């Protein structure tokens, strides 16, 4: 009589015997996990799409403009920060 060991001879999830080429988890449990992940992704997509339900093209264009403005402001702040860092570095070099 052989020994049954979870994860070695039997699935660590459901306890069914592992088939050839299966290691740790049986193909049935892997498929169930993949299906759950797909269902969660579909639910997230539905929620995101429901947020934009009823949004007009004008609102989308306005939103894009707003995002571009935010992006420009963020880049501007980043460049100003880099300029300050470079100025400090130049000041340090001048002191030496």
C-alpha positions in Angstrom: 0.0 0.0 0.0 1.4 3.4 -1.0 1.4 6.5 1.0 -0.8 9.5 0.1 1.0 12.9 0.5 -0.7 16.2 -0.2 1.3 18.1 -2.8 3.3 15.1 -3.8 0.9 12.3 -4.8 -2.4 14.1 -4.1 -3.6 17.7 -4.9 -2.8 20.1 -2.1 -6.1 21.9 -2.7 -8.8 19.2 -3.1 -6.9 16.0 -2.1 -7.6 14.1 -5.4 -4.8 11.9 -6.8 -2.4 13.8 -9.1 -2.1 12.7 -12.7 0.9 12.5 -14.9 2.6 15.8 -15.3 0.7 17.4 -12.3 2.8 18.8 -9.5 1.3 20.1 -6.2 -2.1 21.1 -7.6 -4.3 19.1 -10.0 -5.4 20.6 -13.3 -9.0 20.9 -12.1 -8.0 23.2 -9.2 -5.8 25.2 -11.5 -8.7 25.7 -14.0 -11.0 26.7 -11.1 -8.5 29.3 -9.9 -8.1 30.7 -13.5 -11.9 30.9 -13.9 -12.2 32.8 -10.6 -9.5 35.3 -11.7 -11.3 35.8 -15.0 -14.6 36.4 -13.3 -13.0 38.9 -11.0 -11.4 40.7 -13.9 -14.8 40.8 -15.7 -16.5 42.2 -12.7 -13.8 45.0 -12.3 -14.2 45.8 -16.0 -18.0 46.0 -15.6 -17.6 48.4 -12.7 -15.2 50.6 -14.6 -17.4 50.7 -17.6 -20.4 51.5 -15.4 -18.6 54.6 -14.1 -18.3 55.9 -17.7 -21.8 54.9 -18.7 -23.7 58.0 -19.9 -20.5 60.1 -20.3 -20.7 62.3 -23.4 -18.0 62.9 -26.0 -17.6 66.5 -24.8 -17.0 65.3 -21.3 -14.4 62.8 -22.5 -12.6 65.6 -24.4 -12.7 67.9 -21.4 -11.4 65.1 -19.2 -8.5 64.4 -21.6 -7.6 68.1 -21.6 -7.7 68.1 -17.8 -5.4 65.1 -17.6 -3.0 66.8 -20.1 -2.9 69.9 -17.9 -2.2 67.8 -14.8 0.6 66.0 -16.7 2.1 69.3 -17.8 2.0 70.6 -14.2 3.6 67.4 -12.8 6.4 67.5 -15.4 6.9 71.2 -14.7 7.3 70.5 -10.9 9.7 67.6 -11.7 11.9 69.8 -13.9 11.9 72.6 -11.3 13.0 70.0 -8.7 15.8 68.8 -11.0 16.9 72.4 -11.7 17.2 73.0 -7.9 19.2 69.8 -7.5 21.5 70.8 -10.3 21.9 74.3 -8.9 22.9 72.9 -5.5 25.4 70.6 -7.2 26.8 73.6 -9.2 27.1 75.6 -5.9 28.9 72.8 -4.3 31.4 72.6 -7.2 32.0 76.3 -7.1 32.8 76.1 -3.4 35.5 73.5 -4.0 
